[in-house]
Amino acid sequence: MEPTVYLYFNGNCEEAMRFYADTLGGEITGVFRNLDAPGPDSRMPGGDHLVMNMNMRLGTANVMASDAPGEWYNKPQGFAVSISPVTLEETERVYAALSQGGEIGMPLEETFWAERFAMFRDRYGTPWMINFTGAKAMS
């Protein structure tokens, strides 16, 4: 058994997930929209374009998501999606892309446990942590 991250968006799920796949090297493996539902009583409130369920394969993990229209949406809090790029260059690239237009809690910098670490919320509202241990993983 392994956990799966499930994210909710306020009407921009497909845009966000495609951005994450492009930025992180993931693969979109499924998208089911409101218009794909068999009938009106199987749909969530909102337009046909809203995503009911979407999956991105990222390494050996799945990241799933959907839109949460109107009053169903709550701003994400109390967690962060944590990723650990394998090189400093990849860490800096991913941080620059994901943090652009977002809110920086802690900029990408060296800590006592990692060569680079950052905490931020991206432009879609998803909270992230990036941790590149580098040589500090060996000390």
N, CA, C and O atoms as CSV, one atom per row, in Angstrom:
chain,resi,resn,atom,element,x,y,z
A,1,MET,N,N,0.847,-1.177,0.000
A,1,MET,CA,C,0.000,0.000,0.000
A,1,MET,C,C,0.886,1.231,0.000
A,1,MET,O,O,1.866,1.300,0.743
A,2,GLU,N,N,0.543,2.205,-0.834
A,2,GLU,CA,C,1.254,3.484,-0.817
A,2,GLU,C,C,0.242,4.603,-1.035
A,2,GLU,O,O,-0.735,4.425,-1.761
A,3,PRO,N,N,0.474,5.749,-0.410
A,3,PRO,CA,C,-0.478,6.856,-0.542
A,3,PRO,C,C,-0.417,7.491,-1.923
A,3,PRO,O,O,0.599,7.432,-2.615
A,4,THR,N,N,-1.530,8.095,-2.302
A,4,THR,CA,C,-1.624,8.863,-3.537
A,4,THR,C,C,-2.030,10.277,-3.179
A,4,THR,O,O,-2.985,10.477,-2.428
A,5,VAL,N,N,-1.323,11.256,-3.702
A,5,VAL,CA,C,-1.692,12.661,-3.498
A,5,VAL,C,C,-2.913,12.934,-4.374
A,5,VAL,O,O,-2.919,12.598,-5.558
A,6,TYR,N,N,-3.953,13.550,-3.785
A,6,TYR,CA,C,-5.148,13.936,-4.536
A,6,TYR,C,C,-5.356,15.426,-4.319
A,6,TYR,O,O,-5.562,15.873,-3.190
A,7,LEU,N,N,-5.303,16.192,-5.401
A,7,LEU,CA,C,-5.397,17.646,-5.333
A,7,LEU,C,C,-6.744,18.122,-5.871
A,7,LEU,O,O,-7.302,17.516,-6.786
A,8,TYR,N,N,-7.259,19.198,-5.304
A,8,TYR,CA,C,-8.494,19.825,-5.779
A,8,TYR,C,C,-8.178,21.222,-6.289
A,8,TYR,O,O,-7.369,21.946,-5.709
A,9,PHE,N,N,-8.832,21.586,-7.385
A,9,PHE,CA,C,-8.623,22.889,-7.999
A,9,PHE,C,C,-9.950,23.599,-8.193
A,9,PHE,O,O,-11.012,22.978,-8.222
A,10,ASN,N,N,-9.864,24.896,-8.323
A,10,ASN,CA,C,-11.047,25.745,-8.459
A,10,ASN,C,C,-11.320,26.055,-9.936
A,10,ASN,O,O,-11.341,27.218,-10.339
A,11,GLY,N,N,-11.529,24.999,-10.739
A,11,GLY,CA,C,-11.875,25.176,-12.136
A,11,GLY,C,C,-10.712,25.139,-13.104
A,11,GLY,O,O,-10.921,25.265,-14.311
A,12,ASN,N,N,-9.477,24.969,-12.608
A,12,ASN,CA,C,-8.318,24.954,-13.505
A,12,ASN,C,C,-7.468,23.690,-13.337
A,12,ASN,O,O,-6.250,23.726,-13.515
A,13,CYS,N,N,-8.110,22.592,-12.998
A,13,CYS,CA,C,-7.419,21.324,-12.755
A,13,CYS,C,C,-6.580,20.887,-13.948
A,13,CYS,O,O,-5.392,20.599,-13.801
A,14,GLU,N,N,-7.191,20.837,-15.127
A,14,GLU,CA,C,-6.455,20.333,-16.287
A,14,GLU,C,C,-5.241,21.197,-16.603
A,14,GLU,O,O,-4.170,20.671,-16.905
A,15,GLU,N,N,-5.394,22.501,-16.538
A,15,GLU,CA,C,-4.272,23.410,-16.783
A,15,GLU,C,C,-3.141,23.154,-15.786
A,15,GLU,O,O,-1.979,23.045,-16.177
A,16,ALA,N,N,-3.482,23.058,-14.495
A,16,ALA,CA,C,-2.482,22.846,-13.451
A,16,ALA,C,C,-1.774,21.507,-13.615
A,16,ALA,O,O,-0.546,21.439,-13.552
A,17,MET,N,N,-2.539,20.449,-13.825
A,17,MET,CA,C,-1.940,19.121,-13.919
A,17,MET,C,C,-1.059,18.970,-15.160
A,17,MET,O,O,-0.027,18.302,-15.107
A,18,ARG,N,N,-1.456,19.580,-16.264
A,18,ARG,CA,C,-0.613,19.526,-17.462
A,18,ARG,C,C,0.686,20.317,-17.233
A,18,ARG,O,O,1.753,19.919,-17.702
A,19,PHE,N,N,0.584,21.437,-16.509
A,19,PHE,CA,C,1.774,22.206,-16.147
A,19,PHE,C,C,2.696,21.367,-15.257
A,19,PHE,O,O,3.906,21.338,-15.478
A,20,TYR,N,N,2.131,20.682,-14.250
A,20,TYR,CA,C,2.942,19.836,-13.375
A,20,TYR,C,C,3.609,18.717,-14.175
A,20,TYR,O,O,4.790,18.433,-13.970
A,21,ALA,N,N,2.869,18.081,-15.082
A,21,ALA,CA,C,3.442,17.004,-15.890
A,21,ALA,C,C,4.607,17.524,-16.734
A,21,ALA,O,O,5.655,16.883,-16.806
A,22,ASP,N,N,4.426,18.683,-17.371
A,22,ASP,CA,C,5.496,19.269,-18.181
A,22,ASP,C,C,6.706,19.643,-17.329
A,22,ASP,O,O,7.844,19.384,-17.720
A,23,THR,N,N,6.468,20.244,-16.182
A,23,THR,CA,C,7.547,20.721,-15.311
A,23,THR,C,C,8.290,19.586,-14.627
A,23,THR,O,O,9.513,19.629,-14.501
A,24,LEU,N,N,7.555,18.564,-14.183
A,24,LEU,CA,C,8.149,17.505,-13.372
A,24,LEU,C,C,8.478,16.236,-14.161
A,24,LEU,O,O,9.035,15.288,-13.607
A,25,GLY,N,N,8.135,16.216,-15.449
A,25,GLY,CA,C,8.408,15.027,-16.243
A,25,GLY,C,C,7.402,13.918,-16.017
A,25,GLY,O,O,7.728,12.741,-16.173
A,26,GLY,N,N,6.185,14.280,-15.652
A,26,GLY,CA,C,5.132,13.290,-15.442
A,26,GLY,C,C,4.393,12.983,-16.728
A,26,GLY,O,O,4.631,13.600,-17.766
A,27,GLU,N,N,3.488,12.013,-16.641
A,27,GLU,CA,C,2.680,11.607,-17.790
A,27,GLU,C,C,1.210,11.596,-17.381
A,27,GLU,O,O,0.834,10.933,-16.415
A,28,ILE,N,N,0.390,12.326,-18.114
A,28,ILE,CA,C,-1.054,12.305,-17.876
A,28,ILE,C,C,-1.571,10.978,-18.414
A,28,ILE,O,O,-1.404,10.675,-19.595
A,29,THR,N,N,-2.199,10.186,-17.544
A,29,THR,CA,C,-2.671,8.858,-17.948
A,29,THR,C,C,-4.192,8.763,-18.006
A,29,THR,O,O,-4.728,7.732,-18.415
A,30,GLY,N,N,-4.883,9.802,-17.610
A,30,GLY,CA,C,-6.340,9.775,-17.703
A,30,GLY,C,C,-6.947,11.109,-17.333
A,30,GLY,O,O,-6.495,11.778,-16.404
A,31,VAL,N,N,-7.993,11.493,-18.080
A,31,VAL,CA,C,-8.752,12.710,-17.797
A,31,VAL,C,C,-10.228,12.386,-18.036
A,31,VAL,O,O,-10.609,11.964,-19.128
A,32,PHE,N,N,-11.049,12.586,-17.012
A,32,PHE,CA,C,-12.494,12.397,-17.135
A,32,PHE,C,C,-13.170,13.706,-16.762
A,32,PHE,O,O,-13.056,14.180,-15.632
A,33,ARG,N,N,-13.869,14.277,-17.723
A,33,ARG,CA,C,-14.534,15.563,-17.524
A,33,ARG,C,C,-16.021,15.356,-17.273
A,33,ARG,O,O,-16.555,14.265,-17.475
A,34,ASN,N,N,-16.669,16.410,-16.833
A,34,ASN,CA,C,-18.113,16.379,-16.646
A,34,ASN,C,C,-18.824,15.860,-17.893
A,34,ASN,O,O,-19.774,15.083,-17.793
A,35,LEU,N,N,-18.361,16.290,-19.065
A,35,LEU,CA,C,-19.027,15.889,-20.300
A,35,LEU,C,C,-18.903,14.392,-20.568
A,35,LEU,O,O,-19.649,13.855,-21.386
A,36,ASP,N,N,-17.970,13.701,-19.890
A,36,ASP,CA,C,-17.804,12.261,-20.057
A,36,ASP,C,C,-18.779,11.440,-19.214
A,36,ASP,O,O,-18.925,10.237,-19.431
A,37,ALA,N,N,-19.445,12.083,-18.257
A,37,ALA,CA,C,-20.378,11.370,-17.380
A,37,ALA,C,C,-21.563,10.842,-18.194
A,37,ALA,O,O,-21.985,11.478,-19.160
A,38,PRO,N,N,-22.098,9.684,-17.807
A,38,PRO,CA,C,-23.167,9.074,-18.585
A,38,PRO,C,C,-24.489,9.854,-18.591
A,38,PRO,O,O,-25.297,9.695,-19.505
A,39,GLY,N,N,-24.703,10.677,-17.595
A,39,GLY,CA,C,-25.950,11.443,-17.547
A,39,GLY,C,C,-25.847,12.611,-16.598
A,39,GLY,O,O,-24.883,12.707,-15.837
A,40,PRO,N,N,-26.836,13.514,-16.627
A,40,PRO,CA,C,-26.795,14.725,-15.799
A,40,PRO,C,C,-26.679,14.455,-14.299
A,40,PRO,O,O,-26.042,15.224,-13.580
A,41,ASP,N,N,-27.289,13.371,-13.824
A,41,ASP,CA,C,-27.217,13.085,-12.387
A,41,ASP,C,C,-25.867,12.507,-11.978
A,41,ASP,O,O,-25.612,12.334,-10.786
A,42,SER,N,N,-25.004,12.206,-12.933
A,42,SER,CA,C,-23.655,11.716,-12.641
A,42,SER,C,C,-22.625,12.838,-12.664
A,42,SER,O,O,-21.444,12.601,-12.409
A,43,ARG,N,N,-23.061,14.052,-12.966
A,43,ARG,CA,C,-22.141,15.181,-13.093
A,43,ARG,C,C,-22.083,16.003,-11.817
A,43,ARG,O,O,-23.015,16.008,-11.014
A,44,MET,N,N,-20.972,16.694,-11.654
A,44,MET,CA,C,-20.868,17.657,-10.563
A,44,MET,C,C,-21.390,18.993,-11.084
A,44,MET,O,O,-21.503,19.181,-12.296
A,45,PRO,N,N,-21.709,19.920,-10.187
A,45,PRO,CA,C,-22.183,21.230,-10.651
A,45,PRO,C,C,-21.107,21.934,-11.472
A,45,PRO,O,O,-19.915,21.785,-11.202
A,46,GLY,N,N,-21.518,22.677,-12.446
A,46,GLY,CA,C,-20.574,23.428,-13.271
A,46,GLY,C,C,-20.609,22.970,-14.714
A,46,GLY,O,O,-21.466,22.174,-15.101
A,47,GLY,N,N,-19.688,23.467,-15.501
A,47,GLY,CA,C,-19.667,23.227,-16.936
A,47,GLY,C,C,-19.091,21.882,-17.336
A,47,GLY,O,O,-18.506,21.165,-16.524
A,48,ASP,N,N,-19.271,21.560,-18.604
A,48,ASP,CA,C,-18.778,20.311,-19.175
A,48,ASP,C,C,-17.264,20.189,-19.110
A,48,ASP,O,O,-16.739,19.077,-19.070
A,49,HIS,N,N,-16.546,21.320,-19.098
A,49,HIS,CA,C,-15.076,21.312,-19.113
A,49,HIS,C,C,-14.463,20.908,-17.780
A,49,HIS,O,O,-13.285,20.553,-17.736
A,50,LEU,N,N,-15.229,20.951,-16.688
A,50,LEU,CA,C,-14.657,20.640,-15.379
A,50,LEU,C,C,-14.172,19.197,-15.320
A,50,LEU,O,O,-14.793,18.292,-15.877
A,51,VAL,N,N,-13.051,19.003,-14.633
A,51,VAL,CA,C,-12.440,17.680,-14.504
A,51,VAL,C,C,-13.007,16.975,-13.283
A,51,VAL,O,O,-12.933,17.486,-12.165
A,52,MET,N,N,-13.574,15.796,-13.509
A,52,MET,CA,C,-14.084,14.970,-12.410
A,52,MET,C,C,-12.964,14.136,-11.791
A,52,MET,O,O,-12.955,13.892,-10.585
A,53,ASN,N,N,-12.028,13.707,-12.619
A,53,ASN,CA,C,-10.892,12.931,-12.132
A,53,ASN,C,C,-9.792,12.955,-13.191
A,53,ASN,O,O,-10.049,12.849,-14.390
A,54,MET,N,N,-8.564,13.097,-12.709
A,54,MET,CA,C,-7.411,13.158,-13.605
A,54,MET,C,C,-6.252,12.472,-12.910
A,54,MET,O,O,-6.117,12.560,-11.690
A,55,ASN,N,N,-5.411,11.787,-13.679
A,55,ASN,CA,C,-4.262,11.108,-13.105
A,55,ASN,C,C,-2.990,11.474,-13.851
A,55,ASN,O,O,-2.960,11.536,-15.080
A,56,MET,N,N,-1.936,11.714,-13.068
A,56,MET,CA,C,-0.605,11.930,-13.616
A,56,MET,C,C,0.322,10.908,-12.973
A,56,MET,O,O,0.368,10.777,-11.750
A,57,ARG,N,N,1.044,10.200,-13.795
A,57,ARG,CA,C,2.068,9.279,-13.307
A,57,ARG,C,C,3.357,10.069,-13.177
A,57,ARG,O,O,3.797,10.709,-14.133
A,58,LEU,N,N,3.969,10.028,-11.991
A,58,LEU,CA,C,5.203,10.752,-11.708
A,58,LEU,C,C,6.166,9.779,-11.040
A,58,LEU,O,O,6.031,9.477,-9.854
A,59,GLY,N,N,7.130,9.296,-11.800
A,59,GLY,CA,C,8.004,8.245,-11.278
A,59,GLY,C,C,7.173,7.004,-11.024
A,59,GLY,O,O,6.503,6.508,-11.930
A,60,THR,N,N,7.210,6.498,-9.804
A,60,THR,CA,C,6.401,5.331,-9.451
A,60,THR,C,C,5.103,5.722,-8.753
A,60,THR,O,O,4.336,4.854,-8.336
A,61,ALA,N,N,4.857,7.012,-8.627
A,61,ALA,CA,C,3.672,7.492,-7.905
A,61,ALA,C,C,2.608,8.032,-8.855
A,61,ALA,O,O,2.895,8.407,-9.992
A,62,ASN,N,N,1.400,8.059,-8.369
A,62,ASN,CA,C,0.296,8.712,-9.060
A,62,ASN,C,C,-0.063,9.975,-8.298
A,62,ASN,O,O,-0.088,9.985,-7.067
A,63,VAL,N,N,-0.340,11.035,-9.034
A,63,VAL,CA,C,-0.899,12.256,-8.465
A,63,VAL,C,C,-2.247,12.417,-9.146
A,63,VAL,O,O,-2.331,12.520,-10.370
A,64,MET,N,N,-3.301,12.437,-8.339
A,64,MET,CA,C,-4.640,12.540,-8.886
A,64,MET,C,C,-5.225,13.896,-8.532
A,64,MET,O,O,-4.777,14.552,-7.592
A,65,ALA,N,N,-6.246,14.314,-9.304
A,65,ALA,CA,C,-6.815,15.633,-9.072
A,65,ALA,C,C,-8.196,15.752,-9.695
A,65,ALA,O,O,-8.593,14.948,-10.538
A,66,SER,N,N,-8.915,16.773,-9.257
A,66,SER,CA,C,-10.195,17.128,-9.874
A,66,SER,C,C,-10.500,18.585,-9.561
A,66,SER,O,O,-9.880,19.207,-8.698
A,67,ASP,N,N,-11.478,19.103,-10.294
A,67,ASP,CA,C,-12.004,20.414,-9.969
A,67,ASP,C,C,-12.995,20.257,-8.824
A,67,ASP,O,O,-13.653,19.225,-8.691
A,68,ALA,N,N,-13.088,21.275,-8.016
A,68,ALA,CA,C,-14.062,21.322,-6.927
A,68,ALA,C,C,-14.830,22.633,-7.111
A,68,ALA,O,O,-14.442,23.663,-6.559
A,69,PRO,N,N,-15.914,22.598,-7.881
A,69,PRO,CA,C,-16.599,23.841,-8.258
A,69,PRO,C,C,-17.290,24.547,-7.101
A,69,PRO,O,O,-17.807,23.926,-6.172
A,70,GLY,N,N,-17.277,25.875,-7.198
A,70,GLY,CA,C,-18.035,26.719,-6.264
A,70,GLY,C,C,-17.762,26.430,-4.812
A,70,GLY,O,O,-16.617,26.468,-4.361
A,71,GLU,N,N,-18.824,26.141,-4.077
A,71,GLU,CA,C,-18.709,25.937,-2.624
A,71,GLU,C,C,-18.012,24.630,-2.274
A,71,GLU,O,O,-17.713,24.409,-1.100
A,72,TRP,N,N,-17.741,23.761,-3.230
A,72,TRP,CA,C,-17.006,22.531,-2.957
A,72,TRP,C,C,-15.514,22.805,-2.761
A,72,TRP,O,O,-14.814,21.988,-2.162
A,73,TYR,N,N,-15.020,23.935,-3.253
A,73,TYR,CA,C,-13.587,24.212,-3.217
A,73,TYR,C,C,-13.172,24.814,-1.880
A,73,TYR,O,O,-13.817,25.727,-1.366
A,74,ASN,N,N,-12.089,24.288,-1.330
A,74,ASN,CA,C,-11.431,24.852,-0.151
A,74,ASN,C,C,-9.964,25.037,-0.486
A,74,ASN,O,O,-9.342,24.148,-1.068
A,75,LYS,N,N,-9.408,26.179,-0.125
A,75,LYS,CA,C,-7.984,26.431,-0.359
A,75,LYS,C,C,-7.164,25.367,0.378
A,75,LYS,O,O,-7.390,25.134,1.565
A,76,PRO,N,N,-6.215,24.719,-0.308
A,76,PRO,CA,C,-5.411,23.681,0.334
A,76,PRO,C,C,-4.637,24.224,1.538
A,76,PRO,O,O,-4.057,25.308,1.487
A,77,GLN,N,N,-4.645,23.455,2.604
A,77,GLN,CA,C,-3.874,23.842,3.790
A,77,GLN,C,C,-3.583,22.615,4.642
A,77,GLN,O,O,-4.270,21.598,4.544
A,78,GLY,N,N,-2.572,22.720,5.464
A,78,GLY,CA,C,-2.228,21.640,6.376
A,78,GLY,C,C,-1.403,20.520,5.754
A,78,GLY,O,O,-1.254,19.464,6.368
A,79,PHE,N,N,-0.863,20.719,4.553
A,79,PHE,CA,C,-0.018,19.732,3.905
A,79,PHE,C,C,0.826,20.442,2.847
A,79,PHE,O,O,0.596,21.610,2.536
A,80,ALA,N,N,1.801,19.724,2.304
A,80,ALA,CA,C,2.568,20.202,1.154
A,80,ALA,C,C,2.960,18.988,0.328
A,80,ALA,O,O,3.217,17.914,0.873
A,81,VAL,N,N,3.003,19.157,-0.961
A,81,VAL,CA,C,3.537,18.128,-1.839
A,81,VAL,C,C,5.054,18.303,-1.797
A,81,VAL,O,O,5.575,19.358,-2.159
A,82,SER,N,N,5.749,17.271,-1.356
A,82,SER,CA,C,7.198,17.349,-1.186
A,82,SER,C,C,7.879,16.547,-2.289
A,82,SER,O,O,7.559,15.380,-2.513
A,83,ILE,N,N,8.821,17.191,-2.972
A,83,ILE,CA,C,9.573,16.520,-4.023
A,83,ILE,C,C,11.072,16.681,-3.757
A,83,ILE,O,O,11.513,17.644,-3.129
A,84,SER,N,N,11.835,15.713,-4.251
A,84,SER,CA,C,13.278,15.710,-4.039
A,84,SER,C,C,13.993,15.492,-5.370
A,84,SER,O,O,14.313,14.356,-5.718
A,85,PRO,N,N,14.245,16.559,-6.113
A,85,PRO,CA,C,14.990,16.416,-7.367
A,85,PRO,C,C,16.364,15.814,-7.109
A,85,PRO,O,O,16.889,15.894,-5.999
A,86,VAL,N,N,16.945,15.210,-8.148
A,86,VAL,CA,C,18.206,14.484,-7.954
A,86,VAL,C,C,19.454,15.310,-8.241
A,86,VAL,O,O,20.555,14.902,-7.873
A,87,THR,N,N,19.305,16.470,-8.892
A,87,THR,CA,C,20.466,17.326,-9.133
A,87,THR,C,C,20.136,18.753,-8.702
A,87,THR,O,O,18.971,19.135,-8.593
A,88,LEU,N,N,21.178,19.516,-8.465
A,88,LEU,CA,C,21.001,20.921,-8.114
A,88,LEU,C,C,20.360,21.682,-9.268
A,88,LEU,O,O,19.486,22.522,-9.054
A,89,GLU,N,N,20.796,21.389,-10.494
A,89,GLU,CA,C,20.239,22.077,-11.667
A,89,GLU,C,C,18.743,21.816,-11.797
A,89,GLU,O,O,17.967,22.735,-12.059
A,90,GLU,N,N,18.337,20.550,-11.610
A,90,GLU,CA,C,16.917,20.212,-11.681
A,90,GLU,C,C,16.138,20.887,-10.554
A,90,GLU,O,O,15.015,21.349,-10.755
A,91,THR,N,N,16.737,20.938,-9.385
A,91,THR,CA,C,16.106,21.599,-8.240
A,91,THR,C,C,15.823,23.064,-8.554
A,91,THR,O,O,14.715,23.551,-8.330
A,92,GLU,N,N,16.818,23.753,-9.068
A,92,GLU,CA,C,16.658,25.175,-9.400
A,92,GLU,C,C,15.641,25.389,-10.520
A,92,GLU,O,O,14.859,26.338,-10.466
A,93,ARG,N,N,15.640,24.528,-11.525
A,93,ARG,CA,C,14.679,24.637,-12.635
A,93,ARG,C,C,13.242,24.424,-12.154
A,93,ARG,O,O,12.347,25.204,-12.480
A,94,VAL,N,N,13.036,23.368,-11.383
A,94,VAL,CA,C,11.698,23.052,-10.883
A,94,VAL,C,C,11.205,24.152,-9.947
A,94,VAL,O,O,10.046,24.558,-10.026
A,95,TYR,N,N,12.065,24.628,-9.073
A,95,TYR,CA,C,11.684,25.708,-8.165
A,95,TYR,C,C,11.280,26.956,-8.947
A,95,TYR,O,O,10.251,27.566,-8.657
A,96,ALA,N,N,12.083,27.334,-9.933
A,96,ALA,CA,C,11.779,28.531,-10.722
A,96,ALA,C,C,10.428,28.399,-11.421
A,96,ALA,O,O,9.640,29.345,-11.435
A,97,ALA,N,N,10.162,27.242,-11.995
A,97,ALA,CA,C,8.906,27.040,-12.731
A,97,ALA,C,C,7.699,26.994,-11.796
A,97,ALA,O,O,6.713,27.695,-12.020
A,98,LEU,N,N,7.774,26.171,-10.751
A,98,LEU,CA,C,6.618,26.002,-9.864
A,98,LEU,C,C,6.326,27.236,-9.017
A,98,LEU,O,O,5.163,27.521,-8.729
A,99,SER,N,N,7.340,27.961,-8.621
A,99,SER,CA,C,7.118,29.106,-7.725
A,99,SER,C,C,6.717,30.381,-8.462
A,99,SER,O,O,6.227,31.324,-7.841
A,100,GLN,N,N,6.921,30.421,-9.791
A,100,GLN,CA,C,6.598,31.631,-10.559
A,100,GLN,C,C,5.109,31.970,-10.414
A,100,GLN,O,O,4.239,31.149,-10.703
A,101,GLY,N,N,4.843,33.189,-9.964
A,101,GLY,CA,C,3.473,33.648,-9.771
A,101,GLY,C,C,2.826,33.151,-8.490
A,101,GLY,O,O,1.641,33.387,-8.257
A,102,GLY,N,N,3.597,32.467,-7.661
A,102,GLY,CA,C,3.072,31.926,-6.406
A,102,GLY,C,C,3.468,32.763,-5.203
A,102,GLY,O,O,3.884,33.913,-5.337
A,103,GLU,N,N,3.332,32.170,-4.035
A,103,GLU,CA,C,3.673,32.826,-2.772
A,103,GLU,C,C,4.817,32.053,-2.127
A,103,GLU,O,O,4.668,30.875,-1.803
A,104,ILE,N,N,5.950,32.709,-1.941
A,104,ILE,CA,C,7.132,32.065,-1.369
A,104,ILE,C,C,7.059,32.136,0.150
A,104,ILE,O,O,6.960,33.220,0.726
A,105,GLY,N,N,7.108,30.970,0.794
A,105,GLY,CA,C,7.195,30.911,2.248
A,105,GLY,C,C,8.648,30.924,2.689
A,105,GLY,O,O,9.034,31.666,3.593
A,106,MET,N,N,9.443,30.094,2.037
A,106,MET,CA,C,10.887,30.032,2.278
A,106,MET,C,C,11.553,29.871,0.917
A,106,MET,O,O,11.326,28.871,0.236
A,107,PRO,N,N,12.367,30.835,0.512
A,107,PRO,CA,C,13.011,30.734,-0.802
A,107,PRO,C,C,13.995,29.569,-0.843
A,107,PRO,O,O,14.406,29.051,0.196
A,108,LEU,N,N,14.359,29.171,-2.033
A,108,LEU,CA,C,15.311,28.079,-2.225
A,108,LEU,C,C,16.668,28.505,-1.671
A,108,LEU,O,O,17.301,29.432,-2.176
A,109,GLU,N,N,17.097,27.809,-0.624
A,109,GLU,CA,C,18.373,28.145,0.011
A,109,GLU,C,C,18.930,26.948,0.750
A,109,GLU,O,O,18.250,25.940,0.940
A,110,GLU,N,N,20.177,27.077,1.162
A,110,GLU,CA,C,20.838,26.008,1.911
A,110,GLU,C,C,20.305,25.982,3.339
A,110,GLU,O,O,20.018,27.021,3.934
A,111,THR,N,N,20.180,24.765,3.874
A,111,THR,CA,C,19.800,24.573,5.276
A,111,THR,C,C,20.817,23.629,5.907
A,111,THR,O,O,21.724,23.149,5.228
A,112,PHE,N,N,20.670,23.363,7.192
A,112,PHE,CA,C,21.611,22.442,7.830
A,112,PHE,C,C,21.374,20.992,7.393
A,112,PHE,O,O,22.253,20.153,7.588
A,113,TRP,N,N,20.208,20.672,6.805
A,113,TRP,CA,C,19.921,19.305,6.369
A,113,TRP,C,C,19.955,19.127,4.844
A,113,TRP,O,O,19.950,17.998,4.353
A,114,ALA,N,N,19.988,20.218,4.109
A,114,ALA,CA,C,19.909,20.101,2.656
A,114,ALA,C,C,20.742,21.180,1.967
A,114,ALA,O,O,20.918,22.285,2.480
A,115,GLU,N,N,21.243,20.823,0.797
A,115,GLU,CA,C,21.943,21.836,-0.009
A,115,GLU,C,C,20.970,22.913,-0.460
A,115,GLU,O,O,21.330,24.087,-0.540
A,116,ARG,N,N,19.728,22.512,-0.756
A,116,ARG,CA,C,18.680,23.475,-1.116
A,116,ARG,C,C,17.337,22.968,-0.603
A,116,ARG,O,O,17.018,21.782,-0.693
A,117,PHE,N,N,16.572,23.894,-0.070
A,117,PHE,CA,C,15.228,23.597,0.433
A,117,PHE,C,C,14.367,24.831,0.213
A,117,PHE,O,O,14.841,25.960,0.336
A,118,ALA,N,N,13.102,24.610,-0.111
A,118,ALA,CA,C,12.165,25.725,-0.289
A,118,ALA,C,C,10.757,25.279,0.059
A,118,ALA,O,O,10.414,24.101,-0.046
A,119,MET,N,N,9.947,26.250,0.478
A,119,MET,CA,C,8.517,26.036,0.721
A,119,MET,C,C,7.771,27.184,0.063
A,119,MET,O,O,8.140,28.347,0.223
A,120,PHE,N,N,6.715,26.851,-0.681
A,120,PHE,CA,C,5.950,27.881,-1.383
A,120,PHE,C,C,4.608,27.327,-1.819
A,120,PHE,O,O,4.373,26.119,-1.782
A,121,ARG,N,N,3.747,28.212,-2.227
A,121,ARG,CA,C,2.441,27.871,-2.794
A,121,ARG,C,C,2.483,28.340,-4.249
A,121,ARG,O,O,2.800,29.499,-4.517
A,122,ASP,N,N,2.166,27.445,-5.189
A,122,ASP,CA,C,2.242,27.821,-6.601
A,122,ASP,C,C,1.037,28.670,-7.018
A,122,ASP,O,O,0.141,28.920,-6.212
A,123,ARG,N,N,1.020,29.104,-8.258
A,123,ARG,CA,C,-0.046,29.986,-8.749
A,123,ARG,C,C,-1.417,29.317,-8.768
A,123,ARG,O,O,-2.434,30.000,-8.890
A,124,TYR,N,N,-1.457,27.983,-8.648
A,124,TYR,CA,C,-2.736,27.269,-8.598
A,124,TYR,C,C,-3.207,27.023,-7.166
A,124,TYR,O,O,-4.297,26.495,-6.943
A,125,GLY,N,N,-2.380,27.408,-6.205
A,125,GLY,CA,C,-2.744,27.248,-4.797
A,125,GLY,C,C,-2.170,26.017,-4.126
A,125,GLY,O,O,-2.402,25.814,-2.934
A,126,THR,N,N,-1.428,25.187,-4.846
A,126,THR,CA,C,-0.869,23.965,-4.268
A,126,THR,C,C,0.380,24.288,-3.455
A,126,THR,O,O,1.287,24.949,-3.961
A,127,PRO,N,N,0.444,23.832,-2.202
A,127,PRO,CA,C,1.643,24.034,-1.386
A,127,PRO,C,C,2.713,22.986,-1.726
A,127,PRO,O,O,2.411,21.800,-1.862
A,128,TRP,N,N,3.943,23.432,-1.860
A,128,TRP,CA,C,5.068,22.580,-2.238
A,128,TRP,C,C,6.225,22.728,-1.263
A,128,TRP,O,O,6.396,23.771,-0.631
A,129,MET,N,N,7.016,21.665,-1.151
A,129,MET,CA,C,8.332,21.690,-0.528
A,129,MET,C,C,9.283,21.026,-1.514
A,129,MET,O,O,8.983,19.969,-2.068
A,130,ILE,N,N,10.421,21.653,-1.723
A,130,ILE,CA,C,11.470,21.060,-2.554
A,130,ILE,C,C,12.672,20.842,-1.655
A,130,ILE,O,O,13.110,21.749,-0.947
A,131,ASN,N,N,13.201,19.621,-1.694
A,131,ASN,CA,C,14.309,19.259,-0.835
A,131,ASN,C,C,15.379,18.556,-1.660
A,131,ASN,O,O,15.169,17.446,-2.151
A,132,PHE,N,N,16.527,19.212,-1.807
A,132,PHE,CA,C,17.668,18.598,-2.485
A,132,PHE,C,C,18.761,18.455,-1.441
A,132,PHE,O,O,19.373,19.441,-1.033
A,133,THR,N,N,19.007,17.208,-1.004
A,133,THR,CA,C,19.989,16.998,0.053
A,133,THR,C,C,21.415,17.087,-0.464
A,133,THR,O,O,22.300,17.565,0.246
A,134,GLY,N,N,21.653,16.630,-1.703
A,134,GLY,CA,C,22.995,16.702,-2.264
A,134,GLY,C,C,24.013,16.004,-1.391
A,134,GLY,O,O,23.755,14.908,-0.892
A,135,ALA,N,N,25.155,16.615,-1.199
A,135,ALA,CA,C,26.236,16.037,-0.409
A,135,ALA,C,C,25.856,15.919,1.063
A,135,ALA,O,O,26.439,15.103,1.777
A,136,LYS,N,N,24.897,16.708,1.534
A,136,LYS,CA,C,24.520,16.644,2.954
A,136,LYS,C,C,23.831,15.333,3.291
A,136,LYS,O,O,23.742,14.975,4.466
A,137,ALA,N,N,23.342,14.609,2.292
A,137,ALA,CA,C,22.726,13.307,2.543
A,137,ALA,C,C,23.752,12.302,3.068
A,137,ALA,O,O,23.397,11.331,3.736
A,138,MET,N,N,25.033,12.546,2.757
A,138,MET,CA,C,26.095,11.637,3.153
A,138,MET,C,C,26.716,12.027,4.481
A,138,MET,O,O,27.461,11.235,5.058
A,139,SER,N,N,26.437,13.219,4.985
A,139,SER,CA,C,27.094,13.632,6.216
A,139,SER,C,C,26.306,13.262,7.444
A,139,SER,O,O,26.736,13.547,8.562
